[in-house]
């Protein structure tokens, strides 16, 4: 990657006038914005590392970096220079940040801090960067903690649906599993869906994975939209695949082993979901549906 950057960036600098001052100026403004809104950023990082409901935020730097990498060649279409869009975004972000801090609206507080940082970056890099790298900036929104009301509104129906589907799959697999609401029981051991495999936790992590896949795979626009829209269904399917062995482990192994299996399987399912999406692309090609040739942006 470093070698490719060394090849590409000099061409951008020579063609469109990119210089060290553009990048250093943008980095300096972003650092200043983060310092000013440090309380919000500190809360975001604290939740990402300690709250399992917000743990998907740890994937955001990887996804944003990947989306930036596959679009790196688009810098050849970008001209550096200050733009009014940057200060406008900073103003909107500052207003949201102050309002969120004053009226205790966490989404405004966190989102405002993010918008201020993005606006500071665009102030130096220009509107061409926003237009050509819009998916990168959109992916950063996943770093924001989900409000409790939204989280519960999504998690509760997903947990109920997942519990019903898991019970049926367990029965097909020959496991005698009883269900009471969102609680499955095997060998006298209760497994609460909200604890063993929270639908909300998987939904937003898989939505991020689907977003990254849809924006980098060789697909037409309508197929990308379908993949993103159907990501909650992918979360339910992956939850069921994860829950069947999880219920068995809880019912037949020690609590320590079961909890370890639960934690590891959650991250494994993200890779499984990505492989499933790759399979969907192969299926589309087999079905002779139109897909675009896959070439990285710098090729």
Secondary structure, 3 states (H helix, E strand, C coil): CHHHHHHHHHHHHHHHCCCHHHHHHHHHHHHHHHHHCHHHHHHHHHHHHHCHHHHHHHHHHHHHHHHHHHCHHHHHHCCCCCCHHHHHHHHHHHHHHHHHHHHCCHHHHHHHHHHHHHHHHHHHHCHHHHHHCHHHHHHHHHHCCCCHHHHHHHHHHHHHHHHHHHHHHHHHCCCCCEEECCEEEECCEEEEHHHHCCHHHHHHHHHHHHHHHHHHCCCCHHHHHHHHHCHHHHHHHHHHHHHHHHHHHHHHCCHHHHHHHHHHHHHHHHHHHHHHHHHHHHHHHHCCCCCCCCCCCCC
